[in-house]
């Protein structure tokens, strides 16, 4: 049975957007409820996380394919000792090899646990989520949980895999997505011509609703994010979100250049930069009269 088409509000609010990469690992492990709460408290506009599925098909928020070996880290290089019984039992195990009951026993450090997608959506009912589908077996499971939570209008699903992205948009027609790796490459090639109409035409050929490109600033020595590129993509109605940017000067430079969002481990820093830029924009250009 075809689900009703999603009417997304994911990008309705004015930018710039601050995407908290795995939440805000400020003394707590990333991709935990505590990290997401810290991110919102720090001023993040969007929460970014990663999804994998357990052996029994439950989507959970976890980046790596396997659990860490030994102690966890809070994201700033500080070790958080894990509970010895769970560390010994599950250290290095793949998420897909564990049931949800087993995953719930895993202590990432300081008593923090791996949340399910359903738990995260329920814990932050007003938050906007950027969910990266890390494995094909997470696609259907995630789509089901997003739909059941009534959260499809506030979630963007993304994946490096075009097959995973397409499967997601077929399950949830109209849900917001960003371009996959191949989609990004094609759109960047189209944008290099400086023709927004061509980019719009290519975007229409991609299944589903592609609202943004989420890209690094550079690909090796090659700069990806340039003023002409942004002008062309914006002219085609696409946003550009740049990952993963943590330094204040880099965040300021990219926002001044015109990017729409910053994916960062430091939402507190990004928020502070955005607030300062908002003040200067409100003041307007400097007075140069005599």
Secondary structure in CASP SS format (residue, H / E / C, confidence):
PFRMAT SS
TARGET T0000
AUTHOR 0000-0000-0000
METHOD secondary structure of the structure
MODEL  1
X C 1.00
X C 1.00
X C 1.00
X C 1.00
X C 1.00
X C 1.00
X C 1.00
X C 1.00
X C 1.00
X C 1.00
X C 1.00
X C 1.00
X C 1.00
X C 1.00
X C 1.00
X C 1.00
X E 1.00
X E 1.00
X E 1.00
X E 1.00
X E 1.00
X C 1.00
X C 1.00
X C 1.00
X C 1.00
X C 1.00
X C 1.00
X C 1.00
X C 1.00
X C 1.00
X C 1.00
X C 1.00
X H 1.00
X H 1.00
X H 1.00
X H 1.00
X H 1.00
X H 1.00
X H 1.00
X H 1.00
X H 1.00
X C 1.00
X C 1.00
X C 1.00
X C 1.00
X E 1.00
X E 1.00
X E 1.00
X E 1.00
X E 1.00
X E 1.00
X E 1.00
X E 1.00
X C 1.00
X C 1.00
X C 1.00
X C 1.00
X C 1.00
X E 1.00
X E 1.00
X E 1.00
X C 1.00
X C 1.00
X C 1.00
X C 1.00
X E 1.00
X C 1.00
X C 1.00
X C 1.00
X C 1.00
X C 1.00
X E 1.00
X E 1.00
X C 1.00
X C 1.00
X C 1.00
X C 1.00
X C 1.00
X E 1.00
X E 1.00
X C 1.00
X C 1.00
X C 1.00
X H 1.00
X H 1.00
X H 1.00
X H 1.00
X H 1.00
X H 1.00
X H 1.00
X C 1.00
X C 1.00
X C 1.00
X E 1.00
X H 1.00
X H 1.00
X H 1.00
X C 1.00
X C 1.00
X H 1.00
X H 1.00
X H 1.00
X H 1.00
X C 1.00
X C 1.00
X C 1.00
X C 1.00
X C 1.00
X C 1.00
X C 1.00
X C 1.00
X C 1.00
X C 1.00
X C 1.00
X C 1.00
X E 1.00
X H 1.00
X H 1.00
X H 1.00
X H 1.00
X H 1.00
X H 1.00
X H 1.00
X C 1.00
X C 1.00
X C 1.00
X C 1.00
X C 1.00
X E 1.00
X E 1.00
X E 1.00
X E 1.00
X E 1.00
X C 1.00
X C 1.00
X H 1.00
X H 1.00
X H 1.00
X H 1.00
X H 1.00
X H 1.00
X H 1.00
X H 1.00
X H 1.00
X H 1.00
X H 1.00
X H 1.00
X H 1.00
X C 1.00
X C 1.00
X C 1.00
X H 1.00
X H 1.00
X H 1.00
X E 1.00
X E 1.00
X E 1.00
X E 1.00
X C 1.00
X C 1.00
X C 1.00
X H 1.00
X H 1.00
X H 1.00
X H 1.00
X H 1.00
X H 1.00
X H 1.00
X H 1.00
X H 1.00
X H 1.00
X C 1.00
X C 1.00
X C 1.00
X C 1.00
X E 1.00
X E 1.00
X E 1.00
X C 1.00
X C 1.00
X H 1.00
X H 1.00
X H 1.00
X H 1.00
X H 1.00
X H 1.00
X H 1.00
X H 1.00
X H 1.00
X H 1.00
X H 1.00
X C 1.00
X C 1.00
X C 1.00
X C 1.00
X H 1.00
X H 1.00
X H 1.00
X H 1.00
X H 1.00
X H 1.00
X H 1.00
X H 1.00
X H 1.00
X H 1.00
X C 1.00
X C 1.00
X C 1.00
X E 1.00
X E 1.00
X E 1.00
X E 1.00
X E 1.00
X E 1.00
X E 1.00
X E 1.00
X C 1.00
X E 1.00
X E 1.00
X C 1.00
X C 1.00
X E 1.00
X E 1.00
X C 1.00
X C 1.00
X C 1.00
X H 1.00
X H 1.00
X H 1.00
X H 1.00
X H 1.00
X H 1.00
X H 1.00
X H 1.00
X H 1.00
X C 1.00
X C 1.00
X C 1.00
X E 1.00
X E 1.00
X E 1.00
X E 1.00
X E 1.00
X C 1.00
X C 1.00
X C 1.00
X C 1.00
X H 1.00
X H 1.00
X H 1.00
X H 1.00
X H 1.00
X H 1.00
X H 1.00
X H 1.00
X H 1.00
X H 1.00
X C 1.00
X C 1.00
X C 1.00
X E 1.00
X E 1.00
X E 1.00
X E 1.00
X C 1.00
X C 1.00
X H 1.00
X H 1.00
X H 1.00
X H 1.00
X H 1.00
X H 1.00
X H 1.00
X H 1.00
X H 1.00
X H 1.00
X H 1.00
X H 1.00
X H 1.00
X H 1.00
X H 1.00
X H 1.00
X H 1.00
X C 1.00
X C 1.00
X C 1.00
X C 1.00
X C 1.00
X C 1.00
X C 1.00
END
